[in-house]
């Protein structure tokens, strides 16, 4: 994990307890959408490595 990723995670960890339930839900939905978006890219990369 890069230093930038670690810093992002630390910032989220500090902010999350202070968020309202609505904001937490919004953030979770956004994060899940981004994760789903990235998943096909990772599958394509793994297919390239196998070929």
ABEGO torsion letter per residue (X at the ends): XBAAAAAAAAAAAAAAAABBAAAAAAAAAAAAAAAAAAAAAAAAAAAAAAX
